[in-house]
Every structure is written in C-alpha cells, then in structure tokens.
Amino acid sequence: MDFAAVYHKTSEQMSYPLDEERLIINLKTGYDVEQVYIIHGDPFDAGILGGSETWKGRREEIVYKKRLPHQIWWTTTLTPPYRRCRYYFELHSSGEVWYYFEDGFLTEEQLNMPGRILQYFTVPWMNPADVNRTPGWVNDTVWYQIFPDRFCNGDPERDSADTLPWQTGPVGIADKYGGDLEGICRKIPYLAELGVTGIYLNPVMEAGSNHKYDTTDYMRIDPAFGDDKVMQRLVALAHEKGIRVMMDAVFNHCGSRFAPWLDVLEKGKKSKYADWFMIRDWEQIGKRADTRDGRFYSFSFSDRMPKLNTNHEEVTDYFCTVCEKWVRRYDIDGIRFDVGNEVSHRFLKQIRKHLKNIKPDIYLLGEIWHDASQWLMGDEYDSVMNYPLMSGIHDYFIDRTMDKKEFEYMVNRCYTMYMQQNNNVLFNLLDSHDTERLMNRFHDLDIFYQQLAVLFTLPGSPCIYYGTEIAMEGSFDPDCRRCMPWDEIGSEENRKRISQMKALIRLRKTEEACRSLHFHFPNRYPNRRCVEYIKLDSFGRKLEVVLNCSGENVAAGDEGEVLFERNFSGGILGKNGTLIRRVF
C-alpha cells in the first residue's frame, strides 16, 4: 500500500461537526486503496480508562468518494449519540489490510496485540459553540455584481464636469460615466424580472476614483453616487423584491485623501494615527512614487493606497463601527472584504463577532484567489470568492489537451478544500470587475453557455457580472468595466440571450439538485472531452449535466426530461453542446 498517500487529521476540513448532531470524516488515500471502513464509537464505551474491557467500536464501510489527480477523497457522516467520537480506519489494498491510527499503520496482529496502547483518532466533544455556521439563505441566492459608475445613470444632476456621455464599447481607466445608486434603484424591477435574488455592489463610499477602492470617507456615500437616503431606498426596494444586498469593504488600505493618512503626512510620528499605517521610513512618506523602496506598505505598490494596520486595536474598533453603521443604517445583508487575505486574522475574528451579534445571518465574504482554508474555520469569513473554480473551468475550455477526468479532478479539488457548510455558500463566479469578461475569452456563445451551465449547477451561490445576461464583451481592466448598453437591451439578439439567462436562473431556483452539495462523475460517455456529472437532491432525485467540449457529436440518448439545452436534438449532443436533464 502507498502509505505516503494516506492522510487524515482530527482538524481542519478532515474531521469536523456539520452541526450539533453530525460529524464529517474525510480521508485521503492513494488509488491503490480499494475499500475503506471506519470503526467508530464513543470513547467511553469501554469505561473511563478502558480497564479490562476492550474498546471495539462499530464497523461501517465508507462508500462516498471523489477522485483527485493522485489521491481519492473518502467521506462519511457519523451521528455520535453523545457528541463524542473515537475512530480508526481499515484500509484494503491489493489483498492487504492495514489499520490506520493517529500514530500510523498497524497490521491485524499489531492491532490485537495484548496490552498495546492504541492511539485512536478522537473528537472529544462536538461543542455547539464551535460549529462553523454559515447563513442558510446564501445557497438559494443568485447574485448580480454591479460596478456602480457603469451600470445606470439615474440622476444626471449629480454628474460632475468630467462626466462623459453614456456609451457602449471600450472605456478609459479613469473615465467617469455617472452611474449611481438612483440608477440601480430604477433597475431593481429589471433585476427581479431576470430572477436575481442578490446584488453585490462594488464600493459606494466616498473615494476619488471611478472604482472607489481608494476610500476617502468610510462613513459617507460618495456624492457622485447619492447619499444615505438613496442607499436606504435602494436596499428597501431590493428587499421588497426578495433581493439581498452586499456592500464592498476596503479595509486593507485606504485612499491618499483619507483623513487619518493626511494627518500622518502632516504630523509624521506625532500624529495620533501614526500606528494606523505600516510606515518604515518616516523621512520619505510624502514622496510621490511607487512603494517598492519600502518606505511604507501599500496595496500592491500604489502610493495612493497606503496599507492600514489591521493589527492595531483602534483600527479594528474603527472598522467595527463602520460595519455596524452600514448594517444598522442601510440594512444590508452581506459584506465583501476586498484584499481579504491581507487583513489580520485577529481583525477578522473581532469584526465577525461584532457583526454576528448585530445580525446573525449576515454574509461575510472574503476576496481570496487561492486556497482559503485558514480563513474558513468558522470564526472569520463565511465564504470566499471561488476564483479557483473560475480558473479551473476557464483552463479546461482553453486547453483542449485536457481530458474530462481533469475537469473532474479540478471540480473535486475545489469542493474538498473546505468544510461542507462553506462549500454550500461559496461565491461562485466566472468573471468580475478584476477579470476579462466571460464572453471575451472565446467569443463563442456555445462555450459561453456551457460554462454558465456549470456555474448554475455546482454547489455554492452563483454570481453573474452585470452585462453577462447579454454576453457583454470586454478585456481586462478597464475594458471589463464598460457601460451597460441599456439602449440595446431590447434588441432581438439581447432578448434571446436574456431568455437563456432567465432559464438558467429559473433552473437554479426551482431544482433543488442544482443547489445540492451532492454530485459525482459517472463517466459514461467514451468521448474524452465529454464531461458528465450527476447532481442529487435530498430525495435522491437525479439531474444530469452533459457538456460536449469536443468537435464531434456525442450520442446522449433521449431518456429523461430536458430542462436546458444547446445543440441537442434527436438524442445527439453536438459540438460545444450543453444538456441538463432530469433522469429517472
């Protein structure tokens, strides 16, 4: 047996309570392991110290597994009657049987050796206070991301002298087009008709740029966008339509006109805000140039975005106050944390505790582009933006040398990194204000809808970027931030595209299997680029998703009830075709 491939710990995402009653146990092995059993029971079944009675446990096979590139991920759910659990594994590999304990592997003879002290894996107590809890409403949400300056200009009287006429096509990096909160208010009925149930707003607090990630005042809505009353009305109108609202929090850094930073520039070390920032060379803090010289830390190397010291208690208290104001004044439902992997863990723990006391089901989302396990232990973020899934989907479609099993490995990797409760509320996306637009990557509507089909049928909470409903194009920043072409929204082509998006959103909302955590890859189709996976709902009902990513037709058959399709006819799924159907 390949001992080096076997891994388990009673921590992190390997062994954890799903709730007060259920315990998730995960194990990694090599492909040589053919069967796995878990022997489990209460630690005190044989008495307090064991005595003369031998602890036995109950033996059950672990049948659920996911394939990874070099390992298999085995998973089971236990229900310990007394919220305690002791266990070990029995591994079968090519006629061999090994017993896996906390300190390593034993033969059957060693397992039964009289007097041997066995070091079992142990979950001492499933304390309800330590359960990782995430907001129940998020999995049912379909998000719509809005970059305010480019979505809709609802109040032209707020336009400044440098506001440009609304237009379609490419935009400049510093262009301002007058999009505002009033414009979003006016489009709430449009979003409701589309089927959206959540709005993610890019920053709306006062800042100097069009993107507002260089905050000047965290307590004031940017005058170009509106004021508190408009923001309150926006949230109220959204709530009336069953739409939640999430704001963007830029707490890793501020803008160069943020009052505490200006005070530091003026007074240097004597400023009462001196410790709010990470300054290394006080003599040169006023220098205008990138920060590669290390005079102070900033976002990237921008001297216009000095990094805030989120290790400092006053900074934490200040932003707790900011968040509390946003929640109480605007009644928002979620906060997305920009550059969410650079603020301190202590900062996030305190903010979470503060906000959950005010609004227990508020959604706390971190912008993290890599494995975010250490931020998802139940005391910081509820979820992260699932950029690994976005990247994996993109790479599969662009790299035609990849086999369908590599798509399976990628998806399984994304859903074995975190606890199930986090997987259930992952913020899944295919593009954003920080990426090239989805349609721009292949300029092919069939591939475009194939990827959207994946987005709407995997666990988590899907998000579409404004304009994706009409397959809007745009390269990297700033081109991905084009103005929403409202004058063209009613064209025949756009109506067809909106209809397709509505169908996917409706499917997501009405079919429990689309939202379910449970899926597997049967690999029934011989074509190496034909991806198939099955989603299961709580009643065991099946939804089949088939993506023909090859240049050849695939015989998919006529069984089942078709719920969404492209290039499917007479049981044949054509090139770049998509098929989602209920199977019996």
Phi, psi and omega in degrees: 000144178279090183297327184295338182274350184270132182210134172202144172219149176275057180197178178053224184267010183271329183208112186199154177282132174281326175202198183292339187251326190254141180240124178269130177238125178238148181218137173256137173221172171282173180289348180285342179282123186262328180217148177226134173240148172244133176252117191220158177177184179285138181302337185254017179300332180255020181102177184295314182244008180095310180057220181273350181271134183272135177285130185252302184084167181257134184261124178224143177281141173266116187254339183272132182209156176232140180271132172245170185307319185232003183216165171247138179255110180264139182219143176213161178240124178253157176234081181296123186296335182244019177062021174232154180207134170241142182199163169210171185245148173245118187248129179249126183212112176050049178084349178269151173230125178234151181245123188257118179244178182300328182260007176135206189250140180233148170280171177297323179297316179293323180300320185262011181294124180301134176084352181291135176271113183269131182262087182288156165288138184222130168254103190292327182193128178272081184286123180306328182291342183259001179290133176285108184250133179238155184297127184295335186282343190292321181299334180273002188263138170249113186273155176224114182273133181238127171265101197306318185296341186245006185269303181197132176267103183262348183219078183302340179295341178277350184299137177271176183297333182264011178287131182267156176297142179301139185208169172252163178092189185303150180230162178271163186292332182251005183298144173237133186241000172088007174301143186208179182291326177299321178298320178294319177305316183292338183260005177303316178301322178299315181294320178297318179295325178294331180110003181295140177234010176205138176246126172254114181265127166297166191309140179238359179279161189302131180200166185274334186268177176281336182272340175068022175270009176242069191300134174262321182215113182284351183256003186227129173298138180300127182304332178292338181263334183144215180211187182302319183296320180292320179296318178298319180292321178302311181296318180297316179297319178297313181298324178300330181263008180076027182249126176277161181229132178238130179262160180260128182248122181252083186253353177287327183210166177237184175268167184288350179254011176294129189308314178299324178291320176298322178296321178293318178298324182282316190252353178062222183299339183279351179295141178291351178256013185305323182272002178284347185234172183248084186255133182248331181230097184293337183288337188240018185294338179274357181296136178261100178185168178297165189261025178295341177284354174078016182295326168206158179276147182213173171291129187052234175238025184278121178285352178272358181226072180297140183283133178277146180272087183283007171275345187274133185298322180295323179294316178299313180299319181298313184284336170298319178295318178301310182297320179299319178298315180301316183291312184287320184281320185256345181064039179287163186251346182202160176226127175260128185262112179293145182046051190290353179262000181254340174288157187286151177298321180298319177303312182292321179299318181289320179296317179300311181301317181297313185286321181293335175289330180276314183219093188303330183259020176294143183263120181250114189242129179258138172275099179225130188262004185224187178304118187250027185309317186291346177263357187239047180262003176104356181236010176228255180279155168280330189197172175225163174289125189276064178294328175302322178292316178303313182295319181294318177297313180301313184296324179296319182285332181273332184256096185283357173281346182284133177278161180300332179294333178287330171295316177300314180300318182296312180297315180297323177299315182296333183253013171242005179280330190234171175292156182301322182294332174283319177303326183293337183235020176302144180268096185271133182213158177245344174199170182195185178293349182256002185229168168297144179291149184304313183295333184288340188286326183232344182051040183221114183297327180294315178292323177305312182283334173300314181291322177295326177299321176295314181305318186273357181239004177258159180301153180116207184226112186284146176230133171250143180276140184311136182092345179295332180296342176244019179056043180299141181260167179161133179277204183290164180317127011265359188294337178284359183247039180294163177287141176294123186276074184297330180293340183255000189296334183268006179296156181302318180298315181291326177298321178295318181292319178297322178299318178296318179295317178301321181296318179293318179295316179298319178300315180299319185282329186263337182257110180303326182300327179298325184269350187292152175281348192262121180206159173206166184247102182287333181056051181277338186266129184291335181301126187293344180245021176255106182275134174222134170218153182250130173255139181242137174267184185292346178259004180084005178289144190251141172236126180257132175243123181234128179236114177272098183263019180252180178263009183244155174291149179235129176282109183255350179081170183252004184289155176089174180254117182287127181251333176201137178206155168217131179063037178237126180201137176058032179080002181252128176259114185282183180306131181056031181274155180233136178220123172237122183215154175275130180244150187242000000 
